[in-house]
Amino acid sequence: MANLYDEFQWRGIVYDATEGLGDVLAKECVTAYIGFDPTASSLHVGNLLPMTALARLQRFGHTPIAIAGGGTGMIGDPSGKSQERSLLSREQIEENLAGIKPQLARFLDFERAGNPARVVNNADWLGAIDLLSFLRDAGKYFTVNYMLQKESVSRRLESEEGISYTEFSYLLLQAYDFLQLFDRYGCTLQMGGSDQWGNITAGIDLIRKLRAKKAHGLVMPLVTMASGVKFGKTEAGTIWLDPARTSPFRFYQFWLNTDDRDVVPYLKYFTFLERGPIEEIEHATASAPEKREAQRVLAREVTTLVHGAEPLARAEQASSVLFGEDIATLSVDEVLAVFEDVPSSEVSGAAFEHAGLGIVDLLADPRVQLAPSKSEARRLVQSGGVYVNNRRVTDVQTRLTRDQAIGGRLFVLRKGQKQNHLVRLT
C-alpha cells in the first residue's frame, strides 16, 4: 500500500475520518493515539481492531500511543451504553491496568528506532488537575448545546435512565486528553470505534480553539458477526485475551468457528497478512468453502499474535485430536497435554465401579454441566449430540465403567461439535 490511509481503506476499517487525513498520512509522520478502558484486568477480542490499527500505524512509520484510561476509567464512557457503568475504585483500576499493559505490548514495539510506541495513563494529568482549573481551562470552550448534540449524550437522554452529570462530563475529559497528548507528544490524530466520533471531534475542537492547530480523527466500524450475535460473545461468554480467562484452545476455536461470510473481512481486520495472500485465500474459500482453509489461517494468525507459537501448537494439536477417533489409544499424559485448556472436573472413581455410572447422570452432574437437567441430557443423547472419548453415544441406558476410561482415569465428553469436558476419576 502507498500509505497507511490506503491500507486502512483496503482493509475496510475507515468508517469516517476528518477531511484531508489521507493526504496528511501520505506526506507526514504523525503521532496518533487510541484509548483503552481499564474496566477489566484483560482486554478482549473487541479490542483487537484498535490494537492492530495502532500496530499498523507504527509499521508505516508513524508513532502510536495507547492510553490506559486510569483517569477516565473512574468516570465511565457513556458511548454505546444504555445505562451507567459501575464505578471502579482506584485499586481496581490499577490492577486492571497491570493486566492490560502486557497485552498491548504484544502488538506495539516500545524499542523501535525513530517511532517507539508509548503506553500512558491519563490519570497522570486528570488526577492532578482541580475542578476549578478544569472548568476554566476546558469546560468554558464547550456549550451545553454542543454537548447535547453528541450521539453518546443524546441517546442516553432519550433513555429511561437518562445520563448523570458524571458521565455527561466524559466528553470533556477525553477532549482534554487529546489536548494533553498534543502538548506533550505532538499527537495530532485520535482513532477509535465509530461510537467515539463525538468524543474525538470534541478534542479536535479544543485543540483548534486553544492552540490554533489542526488535529484529525479516524473512526473504525464496530465489528459485527453475520449471525447477528455481538462480536466476541459466545455461549460461554466473552472471549478474553488473558489465557487465564479464555484458554488459548477456546480462543483458537472461536476463530476457527468463524462464519464463511465473516472470515475474509476478519483476515483484513485482525491479521497482518498482505493483500496478495488474503486475495488468494478469498478465491480458495469461494471455490471450496467446505475446506475452511480461511478459518484455519485466521485462527492460526490471531492466536499466534495474542498468545504466541507454543500455545498455538497446543491448540492445533488439541483440535486435531478432538475430532479424531483414535483418542482411546493415547496415554493419560498425552490426553492431559492435549486437553490442558479444556474445562475439567473430578468425579469419584467409585461411581464407575461395578455397574458404572449412567451417561445421563454424568452429563447432568453439576460438576460437568453439559446438560442442565437429566431430561435435557436424555434428549442430547437421543439426538446423537453426545460423544464419549470421541465415540458417539445414542443409547440413554449407556453406563460408563472405569475400564472404559482412558488409562482407567479419564473420560473426554463432548456435546455437539464444540463443547468439551474432561472427567478425571479420583
C-alpha positions in Angstrom: 0.0 0.0 0.0 1.2 3.5 -0.8 0.3 4.8 2.6 -1.5 4.0 5.9 -4.8 5.5 4.8 -4.9 3.4 1.7 -4.1 0.4 3.8 -6.9 1.2 6.2 -9.3 1.7 3.3 -8.5 -1.6 1.7 -8.9 -3.4 5.0 -12.4 -1.8 5.4 -11.6 -0.1 8.7 -12.3 3.6 7.8 -15.8 4.3 8.9 -15.3 8.1 9.0 -12.3 10.5 9.1 -11.6 14.2 9.1 -11.1 15.9 5.8 -7.6 15.8 4.5 -6.4 13.0 6.7 -5.4 10.8 3.8 -3.0 13.5 2.4 -1.5 14.1 5.9 -0.8 10.4 6.4 0.8 10.2 2.9 3.1 13.1 3.5 3.9 13.3 7.2 4.9 11.0 10.1 2.2 11.6 12.7 1.7 10.6 16.3 -1.7 9.0 17.0 -3.5 7.5 20.0 -6.3 5.2 20.9 -7.8 4.9 24.4 -8.5 1.6 26.2 -10.8 1.5 29.2 -9.5 -0.4 32.2 -12.9 -1.9 33.0 -11.4 -5.4 33.5 -8.0 -6.9 34.1 -7.9 -8.1 30.5 -8.7 -6.8 27.0 -11.0 -8.9 24.8 -11.3 -9.6 21.1 -13.4 -6.5 20.7 -10.3 -4.5 21.4 -8.3 -6.3 18.7 -9.2 -3.9 15.8 -7.9 -0.8 17.6 -4.8 -2.7 18.8 -4.0 -3.9 15.3 -4.7 -0.4 13.9 -2.1 1.1 16.2 0.4 -1.6 15.2 -0.2 -1.0 11.5 0.3 2.7 12.1 3.7 2.0 13.7 4.7 -0.3 10.9 4.0 2.6 8.4 6.5 4.8 10.3 4.0 6.7 12.5 4.2 6.9 16.3 1.5 5.1 18.3 0.3 6.0 21.8 -2.1 3.7 23.8 -3.9 5.4 26.6 -4.7 3.2 29.5 -7.5 5.3 30.9 -6.8 5.3 34.6 -8.5 8.7 34.9 -11.4 8.4 32.5 -11.9 4.8 33.7 -13.1 6.3 37.1 -15.9 8.1 35.2 -17.0 5.7 32.5 -17.7 6.4 28.8 -21.5 6.6 28.1 -20.8 5.9 24.3 -22.8 2.9 23.2 -24.1 2.2 26.7 -27.7 2.0 27.6 -27.1 2.6 31.3 -24.3 3.9 33.6 -21.4 1.7 34.4 -20.5 0.7 37.9 -17.7 3.0 39.1 -14.4 1.3 39.9 -12.1 2.0 42.8 -8.5 3.3 42.2 -7.2 0.0 43.4 -9.4 -2.0 40.9 -8.3 0.3 38.0 -4.6 -0.1 38.9 -5.0 -3.8 39.0 -6.7 -3.8 35.6 -4.1 -1.5 34.1 -1.4 -4.0 35.2 -3.2 -6.7 33.2 -3.8 -4.6 30.1 -0.3 -3.2 29.5 1.4 -6.5 28.7 -1.3 -7.3 26.2 -0.7 -4.1 24.4 3.0 -4.8 24.4 2.4 -7.9 22.2 1.3 -5.6 19.4 3.4 -2.5 19.9 7.2 -2.1 19.7 8.5 0.1 22.5 12.1 -0.1 21.3 11.6 0.7 17.7 14.1 3.3 16.4 12.5 6.5 15.4 8.9 5.8 16.3 8.7 3.8 19.6 5.3 3.1 21.0 4.1 4.5 24.3 1.6 3.5 26.9 0.4 6.4 29.0 -2.1 6.7 31.9 -4.4 9.7 31.7 -4.6 9.7 35.5 -1.2 11.4 35.3 -2.8 14.7 34.3 -6.5 14.2 35.1 -5.7 13.2 38.7 -3.6 16.3 39.2 -6.0 19.0 37.9 -8.5 20.6 40.3 -12.2 21.1 39.3 -12.0 24.9 39.0 -8.9 24.8 36.8 -10.5 22.1 34.6 -13.8 24.1 34.2 -11.8 27.2 33.4 -9.2 25.6 31.0 -11.5 23.2 29.2 -15.2 23.4 30.2 -15.6 27.1 29.1 -14.9 26.1 25.5 -17.9 23.8 25.2 -21.6 24.9 25.2 -24.2 22.6 26.7 -26.0 22.7 23.4 -22.8 21.4 21.7 -22.6 18.5 24.1 -26.3 17.6 23.9 -25.9 17.1 20.1 -23.3 14.4 20.6 -24.8 10.9 19.9 -23.4 9.4 23.1 -25.2 12.0 25.2 -28.4 12.3 23.1 -29.1 8.6 23.1 -28.8 8.4 26.9 -31.1 11.4 27.3 -33.7 9.6 25.3 -33.4 6.5 27.5 -35.4 5.9 30.7 -32.4 6.1 32.9 -31.0 9.3 31.4 -27.4 10.4 32.0 -25.6 11.5 35.2 -23.5 14.7 35.3 -20.6 12.3 35.9 -20.9 10.6 32.5 -22.0 13.9 30.9 -18.6 15.2 31.7 -16.8 12.3 30.0 -16.7 14.1 26.6 -14.8 17.0 28.2 -12.3 14.7 29.8 -11.5 12.9 26.6 -11.2 16.2 24.7 -8.7 17.3 27.4 -6.8 14.0 26.9 -6.3 14.9 23.3 -5.1 18.4 24.2 -2.6 17.0 26.7 -1.2 14.5 24.2 -0.9 17.2 21.6 1.1 19.4 24.1 3.2 16.6 25.5 3.9 14.4 22.4 2.8 16.4 19.4 -0.1 14.0 18.9 -2.4 15.1 16.1 -4.6 12.1 15.4 -7.0 10.2 17.6 -8.6 6.9 16.4 -11.3 4.8 17.9 -14.6 3.0 17.2 -17.4 4.7 15.3 -19.2 5.4 18.6 -16.2 7.6 19.6 -16.7 10.2 16.8 -18.3 12.8 19.1 -15.6 12.5 21.7 -12.9 12.7 19.1 -14.3 15.8 17.4 -14.6 17.5 20.7 -10.8 17.1 21.2 -10.2 18.4 17.7 -12.3 21.4 18.5 -10.5 22.1 21.8 -7.0 21.9 20.1 -8.2 24.3 17.4 -9.6 26.8 20.0 -6.7 26.7 22.4 -3.7 26.0 20.2 -5.0 27.2 16.8 -3.7 24.0 15.3 -5.5 21.3 13.2 -5.9 17.8 14.6 -7.5 14.8 13.0 -9.7 11.9 13.8 -10.4 8.5 12.3 -13.1 6.0 13.5 -13.4 2.3 12.6 -16.6 0.3 12.2 -17.9 -1.6 15.1 -17.2 -5.2 14.2 -20.3 -7.4 13.8 -20.9 -11.1 13.2 -23.0 -12.3 10.2 -25.0 -14.5 12.6 -26.3 -11.4 14.4 -24.5 -12.2 17.7 -22.4 -9.4 19.1 -18.7 -9.9 18.1 -16.7 -11.6 20.7 -19.7 -13.1 22.6 -20.3 -16.8 22.8 -22.5 -19.2 24.8 -19.6 -19.4 27.2 -19.2 -15.6 27.5 -16.7 -13.0 26.4 -13.5 -14.1 24.5 -10.7 -12.5 26.6 -7.0 -12.1 25.6 -5.9 -13.3 29.1 -5.2 -17.0 28.8 -6.4 -17.5 32.4 -9.8 -16.1 31.4 -10.1 -17.7 27.9 -7.7 -20.6 27.3 -5.7 -20.5 24.0 -7.6 -23.6 23.0 -11.0 -21.8 23.3 -9.5 -18.7 21.7 -8.3 -20.7 18.7 -11.7 -22.5 18.4 -13.5 -19.1 18.4 -11.7 -18.0 15.3 -11.9 -21.5 13.7 -15.7 -21.3 14.0 -15.9 -18.0 12.1 -18.8 -17.8 9.7 -17.8 -18.0 6.0 -19.4 -14.6 5.5 -17.1 -13.0 8.1 -13.8 -14.8 7.6 -12.3 -12.6 4.8 -13.2 -9.3 6.5 -11.7 -10.7 9.7 -8.5 -11.6 7.9 -8.2 -8.0 6.8 -9.1 -6.6 10.2 -7.2 -8.8 12.6 -4.1 -10.2 10.8 -1.0 -8.7 9.2 -1.3 -10.8 6.0 -0.9 -8.7 3.0 -3.3 -8.2 0.1 -1.9 -10.9 -2.2 -2.2 -13.8 0.3 -5.6 -12.6 1.5 -7.0 -12.5 -2.0 -5.6 -16.0 -2.7 -7.4 -17.2 0.4 -10.6 -15.4 -0.6 -10.6 -17.2 -4.0 -9.9 -20.5 -2.4 -12.8 -20.0 0.1 -15.2 -19.1 -2.7 -14.4 -22.2 -4.7 -14.1 -24.7 -1.8 -15.7 -23.2 1.4 -16.1 -26.7 2.9 -12.3 -26.9 3.4 -12.4 -23.9 5.8 -8.9 -23.0 4.9 -9.5 -19.3 5.6 -10.8 -20.1 9.1 -7.6 -22.2 9.8 -5.4 -19.3 8.6 -7.3 -16.8 10.6 -7.2 -18.9 13.8 -3.5 -19.6 13.4 -2.6 -15.9 12.7 -4.6 -14.3 15.5 -3.7 -17.0 18.2 0.0 -16.5 17.4 -0.4 -12.7 17.7 -2.1 -12.9 21.1 -0.6 -16.0 22.7 2.5 -17.0 20.7 3.7 -20.0 18.8 3.7 -22.6 21.6 0.1 -22.1 22.8 -0.9 -22.2 19.1 0.8 -25.5 18.6 -1.0 -27.0 21.7 -4.3 -25.6 20.5 -3.9 -27.1 17.0 -2.8 -30.4 18.5 -5.9 -30.5 20.7 -8.1 -29.5 17.8 -6.8 -32.3 15.6 -7.2 -35.0 18.3 -10.5 -33.6 19.4 -12.3 -34.7 16.3 -10.3 -37.9 15.6 -11.3 -41.4 16.6 -8.0 -42.6 17.9 -8.2 -40.8 21.3 -8.6 -44.0 23.2 -5.1 -45.1 22.0 -3.5 -42.1 23.7 -1.9 -42.3 27.2 -3.3 -40.4 30.1 -0.4 -37.9 30.0 -0.9 -37.3 26.3 -4.7 -36.7 26.8 -3.9 -34.3 29.6 -1.4 -32.4 27.5 -3.8 -32.2 24.5 -6.8 -31.1 26.7 -4.8 -28.9 29.0 -7.1 -25.9 28.2 -10.4 -27.9 28.2 -12.7 -27.5 31.2 -12.4 -30.4 33.6 -13.9 -31.8 36.8 -13.1 -34.6 39.3 -15.7 -37.3 39.9 -15.2 -40.2 42.4 -13.9 -43.3 40.7 -16.2 -45.4 43.0 -19.2 -44.3 40.9 -17.7 -46.1 37.9 -17.2 -49.4 39.7 -19.4 -52.5 39.1 -22.4 -51.4 37.0 -20.9 -48.0 36.4 -22.4 -44.5 36.1 -25.2 -43.7 33.6 -24.4 -41.3 30.8 -27.5 -39.2 31.6 -26.4 -38.8 35.2 -22.9 -37.8 34.2 -24.0 -35.2 31.7 -26.3 -33.6 34.2 -23.9 -33.7 37.1 -23.4 -30.1 38.4 -19.6 -30.5 38.2 -19.9 -31.4 34.5 -22.8 -29.3 33.4 -23.0 -30.4 29.8 -26.8 -30.6 30.3 -28.9 -28.5 32.7 -31.2 -31.5 33.6 -31.5 -35.2 33.1 -34.4 -34.7 30.7 -32.1 -32.5 28.5 -29.3 -35.0 28.8 -31.6 -37.7 27.5 -32.6 -35.5 24.6 -29.0 -34.8 23.8 -28.1 -38.5 23.8 -31.1 -39.5 21.7 -30.4 -36.7 19.1 -26.8 -38.0 18.7 -25.2 -35.0 20.1 -23.1 -36.7 22.8 -19.6 -38.3 22.4 -17.5 -40.2 25.0 -13.9 -40.5 24.1 -14.8 -39.3 20.6 -17.3 -42.1 20.1 -21.0 -41.1 19.6 -23.4 -42.4 22.3 -27.0 -42.7 21.3 -28.4 -45.1 24.0 -29.7 -43.3 27.1 -29.2 -46.6 29.1 -25.4 -46.5 28.4 -23.4 -46.8 31.6 -19.7 -45.9 31.9 -17.3 -48.1 33.8 -13.7 -47.5 34.9 -12.3 -50.0 32.4 -13.8 -47.8 29.6 -11.9 -44.7 30.8 -8.6 -43.8 29.2 -5.9 -45.4 31.4 -8.7 -46.1 33.8 -8.7 -42.4 34.8 -10.1 -40.1 32.1 -13.3 -39.6 30.1 -13.4 -37.0 27.3 -17.1 -35.9 26.9 -18.2 -33.8 24.0 -21.6 -32.0 23.4 -22.1 -31.3 19.7 -19.0 -30.3 17.8 -17.6 -27.6 20.1 -18.3 -28.1 23.9 -15.8 -30.4 25.6 -15.3 -31.5 29.2 -12.7 -33.7 30.7 -13.8 -36.0 33.6 -11.0 -37.1 35.9 -11.7 -40.2 38.1 -10.3 -39.9 41.6 
